Amino acid sequence: MGDPFEEGMNKELQFHLDQATADYIAQGLSPDEARQRARKDFGAVDLAKEELRDTRLSFLGPVFDGLLSDLRQSVRHFRSAPSFTVIAIGMLALGIGVNSAVFTVVDAALFGGYTHVQESDRLVQIRSNNSTLYYPDFRAWQSESKSLQGVALVRGVFHTLGGNGLTPESLFTTEISSGTFGMLGVRPLLGRDFSVEDERAGAEPVLILRHDIWSSRFGANPAIIGQQVVLSGRAAKVIGVMPEGFSFPWGQSLWTPLIPSPAALARQTAYARYAIGRLQPGVSMKTAQIELDTIAAHLSEAYPATNKNLRPILSGFEDWYIGQRNRSLYRMTWAAVLFLLVIVCANVANLFVGQAISRSREIAVRLALGSGRWRIYRQLLMEGLMLAGLGGLGGLILAWTFLRIYPTVEVSEVILGLSLNTRTVVYLVLISATAGLTSSLGAAGACQRL
């Protein structure tokens, strides 16, 4: 004797198949064509049987087993509707990928700061109110300030790098005061940092290479440390290579010691455009500004010919590193791609609605066989999350590709540390899950009206 459950289920399904066949015959189709059309409409018959069996016996637990069943049924549905699956995944991959890539750029610009530099938000830029910065003033800030953990003087120049079998090339170089890298909390990957002796007049010329210059020009050879190159016609020793991705303050290829001229020491000429300092922990920029104003007042009394009415002005990290205009541009770009994702989700939701309508007979049969509406909703939700997961994977690949290309076309002075870090991955997972949920809502709403 057969299983009463199986017999009852088969009778119910056969009733619906016969009813659909009769409807098609009434529309003028031959009996064979009507049966084929009915079977096509009920392509999910086996799927519905399996679902009912799952509700009858759960081997691994009701919840887990039900999810496995949803997963299997979703895969079968996607295989039966390849056009819908490819289009939906492609749209989601595009929306998620663009969002993740832009978020990575925005995150690096607004929250990341310099690559390898700890607590970039504590860095400040020090300019004067008339764009004049004297070298002795920098030394006064460095020695007298208690609010600043360190002060560095930087000056951009161009040098021609040659020698050692190299084709001479003009490279952007920054002269920096000793202790600059230490203030930033960054150590050379190879070799050593600049010392006080390196910035004395008459010292042997030395330089530190940026990582990609070391790789492209010297083949990433560690033996470059201690070798001589030709820097603007003078022999200079390579003493260090910085970590990969590090560039300070604006895309430099080389760093050399800052050696002040006699005229600079005597306040006969302005020496640099700005200095960079690091606030002591817990010290506000306002407190540091008041202290530097006090130092400036003393300098004005001691050197009225050069420092009268000269006042240092501090700028926070975001203001000088990114700038108000660029900060607004990054935020508007992020808002634009979020809106793009909303449009993508709406289009995918419309595809889901179309699929739900085309599956109306399947859903009606499953409801007639005893599946609750929540069971149908859960299946649609699983399909949405699966599509979003596949779209998120495609988006991850697109974002990674974009971030590989972006540095080669970016023309901004700002060097961003772009990478698919933990924040980016969490963001990608969140927007993928949101896209899956919202895309499923349309299908659930269509199901509700059946």
N, C-alpha and C positions, 0 to 999 in steps of 0.2 A: 504494500500500500504506500502511495506517494506521500510526500510532505504536504499537509493541508495548507501551510503558509505559501509554498511554491505554487501549488495548484490555484489558490485564490489569486495570487499575484498575476499568474499567467492569464487567467480568465479576465481579469480587469484590464490588462494590457490588450488582450485580443479584442475585447469589446471596443476600446478606443480606436484600434486599427481598423476594425470593420466599419465603425462609424465614419472614419475619415475616408475610407475607400468608397463607401456609399455616397458621400458628399461629392467626390470627384466624378463618380459615374453619373450623378445627377447633373454635373456640369458639362457632360458630353464626352468624357474620356472613356476609352475601352476599359474593361475589367482589369487587364494586365497593367495598362498604364496607370490606372487608378491605384492598384495595389503598390506599384513601384513608387508612385508619388507619396502615398501614405507612409510607406516604410522610410522614405527620405525625410518626411516631416518628423517622424518619430525616430530619428537617428540616435537619440539618447535613451532608447528603451533599455538597452543593456546597462547603461549608466544608472538609470533609475532603479533597476533591479538590484544593482550592487549597493546603492545607497540604502535601500530598504533592508537588505541583508545586514548591512553595517549597524543599522539601528536595532536589529534583533539580537546580534551577538557581538560583543566587543572583546577582543582578545587582549589588547594592550591598555585598556581603560577607555571609557566613553569619549573623553575629550580628545586625547591623543589619536585614538583610532579614527575619530570623526575628521580630524584635521588631515590625516593621511588620505582618507577617502576624498576629501575636498581637493587635495593636491592632485590625486590621480585623475579625478574628473576634470579638473581645470586643464591638465595637460592634454587630455583627450579632446576637450573642446577647442583648445588652441590648434591642435593638429587638424581638426575638421574645418577650421576657419583660418587658413594661413594668411590670406590677404589682410583680414582684420588684425591678426596678431602682429604681422610685420609693420603695418602702418602705425598701430598703437605704440609698439615698442620704439619705433623710429622717432615718433613725435616726442615721447617721453624722454628718450635719450638726448635728443636735441635740447629740450627745455631744461632738463636736469644738468646736462653737461655745461651749457652756457652759464647757468646759474652758479654752478660749483666753481667754474674757472673765474668768473667775475668776483665771486665771494673771496677766492684765494687772493686775488689782486687787492681787493678792498681791505681784507684782513691784514695783509702785509703792509699796506700803505698806512692805514689808520691805527692799527694795533700792534703790528709786528716790530717796526723800527729797524734799526740796523741788524743785519745778520751777524750772529755771534756776540753782539753787544748786550750785556745784561742791563735790564731796567733802562731802556732808552728814554722812557718818559721823564727821567730825572735829568736828562741833558738839557742844557740851555745854550742859546747863542747870545754872545755879547757883542753888540755893535755900539758905535758912538753916534751921538745925535747929528754929527756932520760928516759921517763916513770916514773919520780920521782915527786911526788906531796906532799909537806909538808903542814901540817895543818895550820901553821902560814901564809904561802903564800896565802892560800885560804882566810884567814881573812883579809889579806892586800888587795887582789882584791876586797873583799866585801866592805871594808871601804873606799878605795881610788879611785875606778873606777867611773868615771862619765858617761862613755859610756854604761855601763851595768846597767839595771834597777834592777837587782838582780843577785846573784851568789849562787848556791847551791852545797854542797859537798855530794856525794853519794858513798856508799861502799856496795857491795854485800857480804852477808854472808849466812850461813845456820843455822837455828834454829829448834829445835824440839819442836813442839807445843803439849801440853798434858794438863792433869788436867781437871776439870769440867766434868768428865765422858767421856773424849775423849780418843781414842786410839792414843798414841804418833805417830806423823808423822813429818818427816823432810821436811821443807818448805823453799823455796828460800825467803830470807828476804833482805831488803835494809835499811841500816842505813842512815838517811838523816838529814841534818842540819835543825834547826828550820827556818821557813819561806819558805821552799821549795815549799810546796803546794800553799802558797800565791803567790809566784813568778809565778807559773803556772796558777794561776787564778782558782784553783779548791778547793772546800770546801768539807769536809766530809759530806756524806749523813746523818749520825748519829754521835752524839758526837762532839768532838772538834779536832782541829789540835794540833800539838806539839808546845810547848812554849819554851822560853829560859830556864826556870827552869827545863824542862824535860831533857836537855842535860848537866846539871851540874853534876859533880862527886858526887856520893852518892844519887842522886835523885831516887825516886821510879820508878822501871822499868814499862814502859807503851808500848803499841803497838796499831797500827791501822790495821784493817783487810781489805783485798780486798773483794769486794762484793760477788763473787762466793764462797770464803772460808767461809764467814759469812753464806751464804745460805746452803752450803753443810755440814759444820761442826757444825753449831749452829742453823740450821733450820730457818734462817732469823728472829731470835727472837730479837726484839728491846731491850729487857731487858739485852742483853749481855753487853751493855755499863755500865762500872763500875764494872763488875765482874772480878774475878781473874782467870787466867789460869796459866799453868806452861810452861815457855819458857826456854828450855835448862836447866831444873833443878831448875829454879828460879821462884818465884811467880811474875806475871806481870799483870797489870790491862789493860783491853781493854778500850780504850778511844774514839775510832772512827771506823766507817765503811765508805769506800770510795764509790762513785757512781758506778753503774753498768757499766762495760766495761772499767773502768779506770785502768791502770797499768803503773807504771813509775819506772825506765826507761826501764826495760826488763822483763816483765812478773812476777813481784814480787807477792808473796802471802801475805806478811806482811811488815809493815814498823815499824821501831823502831828509837828512837832518836840517833843521832850520838854523842857519848860522847868520846872526845879525851882522850887518855891515857897521863900520865905525860911524857912519852918518845916522844909521838907525839908532845906535846906542846913544848918540848925542841929541836925539830928538830933532834932527835936521830934516827928516823925511818921515812921512807916514809909512808904516811897514806892511800892514795887512788889512783886509776888509773886516775881519771879525775873529773872535776867539770863541772857544767852546768850553763850557764848564759843566760840572756835575754837581747837583745839589746834594748836600748832606742829607742822610735819611731823616725824614720828618720836618725838614726845613722847606718853607714855602718860597715861591719865586718872589713874592712881595718882600719877604724878609731879606732875601739876597739882594734885591734891588736897592733897598734902603742902605744896606751895608756898602754896596759899591758906590752909591751916591756919596756916602761919607768919605770913602777913599778918594773919590773924584774931587771933592771939595778941598781936601788936603793937597792933592796934586795941583789944583788950580792956584792955590796960594803959593806953592813952592815953585811952580813953573808958569807964571801968568802969560808969558809970551806964546806958549803953545797950548796951554790947557785951560785958558780962561773960557768959561761957558761951555767947556767940553764935558759931556755927561754920558756915561754908559747906559745902554738900554738893553734889558734882557728880553728875550723872546722864548716862549715855551717850545718844546720839541715839535709839536704838531704844526705850529705856525711857521717855523722856518724850514722844517724838513719837507712838509707837504704843501703848506700854504692854504689859505682860506679858499681860494678859487678851486684848486685841485681837490681839496677835501669835499667841497660841494659837488664837484664833477663826479668823484667816485661814488658819492651817495646817490646822486641822480642816476648814474649808470646802474647801480645795484637795484634801485627801485624799478628801472625800466625792464631789467631782465626778470625781476619778480613778476611784473605785469605780463611779460611774455610767458612765464610758467603758468599763470592763471589762464591765459588764452589756450595754452596747450592742454591743460586739464579740462577746460570746457569742451574742447574739440574731442578729446578722448572720451569724455562723459557722453557726448552725443553719439560716438561710435558704440559705446556700451548700450545706450538706449536703443539704437537700431538693432543691435544684437539681441537684446531682451525681447523686442517685438517679434523678430524673426524666430525666436525660440519660444513663442507663446504656447504652441502646442505641447512642446516638451515640458514646460513649466506647469501647464494645466494637467498633464498626465501625472507628474510627480505630486502635485497637490491632491489629485484624485486618489492616488495610491497611499496617501497618508502623510506625505512630507509636510511639515509645518512651514509657514512662511518664513520663520526665523532660519530654518534650514536652508531655504532658497537664498535668503539674504546672506547667510554665511558663505554659501558657495560663490555668490557674486563678489563678496568682499575678498575671498581668497583669490579669485581671478584678477581683481584689481590690484591686489598687493603683489601677486606674481608678475603681472605686467610691469608694475612700477619697479619691482626688484630687478627685472631684466633691463628695463629702461635705465635704472640707476647704474647698473654695471656698464651699459653702453655710455652713459653720461660720464662715468669715471674715466673711461678710455678717452673720450673726447676732451675732457678737462685736462688730462695728463698730456695729450697731444698739444693742446693750446698752450699750456704752460712751458712746453719745450720750445715752441715757436715764438712766444711773446717776447722774450728778452732779445731776440734777434731783430725785431722790428720796433721795439719801444725806443722812442727818441728823448724821453724825459731824462733830466739829470739824476733823478732819484733812482737809486739801485735798490730794487726790492728783492727780499729773500723769498722767492716763490717756490712753494713745495706743497704737496698734498699732505698737510700735517693732520694731526688729530682733529683740530677744529673743523677743517674742511671735510673730513670724512664724516664726522658727526652731522654737519650741516647737510651733506649729501644724503645721508640716511633719513634725516628728518623730512627733507623736502620730497624724497622718494615716497616715504610712507604717507605723507600728506597728499601727494599726487594720486597714490593708489586709493586712498579713502575717498577723496573727492570725486575721482573718476567713477567709483562704484556707486555713488549716491544716485546718479541718474538712472542706472539700471535698476536699482532697488525701488526708485520711485515708479518706474514703468511697471515693474513687477507688482507693485501695490495696486495698480489700476486694473490688473488682469482679473 
